[in-house]
C-alpha cells in the first residue's frame, strides 16, 4: 500500500501545543481519502485505550484527501494537528498513538509524552 503515517517527533513535551502527524502517500498518481478528525490512544499496560478528543470550535472537514490531482511524478504528504489541551483525560507522561482511518486500512503513529 506504499503509505506511511508518523509523528513529526518521537517524543513531545506536555507543554507542547499540539502533536503533528504526517500522512505520506507514495502511490504516485493515486490519492486516497482519510478520516480527518484524529483519534488518540494511550498505552495502559499492554492495552491501547481510546481517549476523547474535543473538536468543538475547530474547523475540520470530515474527510481529507492525500494525493495530488493529475500528478504522476510526485508523492504527497499532508499534516494534521492533534491539540494536546483537547484530549481527555488530560495527557500525561507515557506512550500514545494517533489513529488514522482510511478505506484501505487503519494506520498508527506512535509517540511518547515527557
C-alpha positions as CSV (number, residue, x, y, z in Angstrom):
1,X,0.0,0.0,0.0
2,X,3.1,2.3,0.0
3,X,1.7,4.8,2.6
4,X,3.1,5.9,5.9
5,X,1.8,7.7,9.0
6,X,4.2,9.1,11.6
7,X,4.5,11.9,14.1
8,X,7.0,14.7,13.4
9,X,8.8,13.9,16.7
10,X,9.0,10.7,18.6
11,X,8.9,12.5,22.0
12,X,6.7,15.5,22.8
13,X,6.6,17.7,25.9
14,X,3.4,18.2,28.0
15,X,4.0,21.9,27.4
16,X,3.7,21.5,23.5
17,X,0.6,22.9,22.0
18,X,0.0,20.1,19.5
19,X,1.3,16.8,18.0
20,X,2.0,16.9,14.3
21,X,1.1,13.8,12.4
22,X,2.2,13.3,8.8
23,X,0.4,11.1,6.2
24,X,2.5,10.3,3.2
25,X,1.2,8.7,0.0
26,X,4.0,7.2,-2.1
27,X,1.5,5.8,-4.6
28,X,2.3,8.3,-7.4
29,X,-0.8,9.2,-9.4
30,X,-3.2,7.6,-6.9
31,X,-4.7,9.5,-4.0
32,X,-6.8,8.3,-1.1
33,X,-9.3,9.7,1.5
34,X,-8.8,9.6,5.2
35,X,-10.9,10.5,8.2
36,X,-9.6,14.0,9.1
37,X,-10.5,14.1,12.8
38,X,-7.7,12.5,14.7
39,X,-8.2,9.7,17.2
40,X,-5.8,9.3,20.1
41,X,-5.0,6.2,22.2
42,X,-2.8,5.8,25.3
43,X,-1.0,2.6,26.2
44,X,-2.0,1.3,29.6
45,X,-0.2,-1.9,30.4
46,X,-0.5,-4.0,27.2
47,X,-3.7,-2.4,26.1
48,X,-4.4,0.7,23.9
49,X,-7.2,2.8,25.4
50,X,-9.0,5.3,23.3
51,X,-9.2,8.8,24.7
52,X,-11.7,11.6,23.9
53,X,-10.8,14.4,21.5
54,X,-12.9,17.5,21.6
55,X,-13.3,19.2,18.2
56,X,-15.7,21.9,19.3
57,X,-14.8,25.1,17.7
58,X,-12.2,23.6,15.4
59,X,-13.0,23.6,11.7
60,X,-12.4,20.1,10.4
61,X,-13.7,18.7,7.2
62,X,-15.0,15.2,7.7
63,X,-12.5,13.7,5.2
64,X,-9.1,14.7,3.9
65,X,-7.5,13.7,0.6
66,X,-3.9,12.6,0.4
67,X,-2.7,13.0,-3.2
68,X,-2.1,15.4,-6.0
69,X,-4.7,15.6,-8.8
70,X,-3.2,14.9,-12.3
71,X,0.3,14.4,-10.9
72,X,2.0,11.1,-11.9
73,X,5.5,12.1,-10.7
74,X,5.4,13.1,-7.0
75,X,4.4,11.5,-3.7
76,X,2.3,13.7,-1.4
77,X,2.4,14.4,2.4
78,X,-0.4,16.0,4.4
79,X,-0.2,17.1,8.0
80,X,-2.9,17.0,10.8
81,X,-2.5,18.5,14.2
82,X,-3.8,17.0,17.4
83,X,-4.1,19.7,20.1
84,X,-3.0,18.4,23.5
85,X,-5.4,20.5,25.5
86,X,-8.4,19.0,23.8
87,X,-7.6,15.4,24.9
88,X,-9.4,14.0,27.9
89,X,-8.4,12.6,30.3
90,X,-5.6,15.1,30.3
91,X,-2.4,13.8,28.7
92,X,0.5,12.8,31.0
93,X,3.8,11.1,30.6
94,X,3.5,7.8,28.7
95,X,3.1,6.2,25.3
96,X,0.5,7.3,22.9
97,X,-0.6,6.8,19.3
98,X,-2.6,8.8,16.8
99,X,-5.0,6.6,14.8
100,X,-5.7,7.5,11.1
101,X,-8.6,5.7,9.4
102,X,-8.5,5.2,5.6
103,X,-10.7,3.0,3.4
104,X,-7.8,0.6,2.9
105,X,-6.7,0.1,6.5
106,X,-6.1,1.8,9.8
107,X,-2.6,3.4,10.5
108,X,-1.0,4.2,13.8
109,X,1.6,6.9,14.6
110,X,3.2,6.2,18.0
111,X,4.9,8.8,20.2
112,X,5.8,9.4,23.8
113,X,4.9,12.3,26.2
114,X,7.5,13.5,28.7
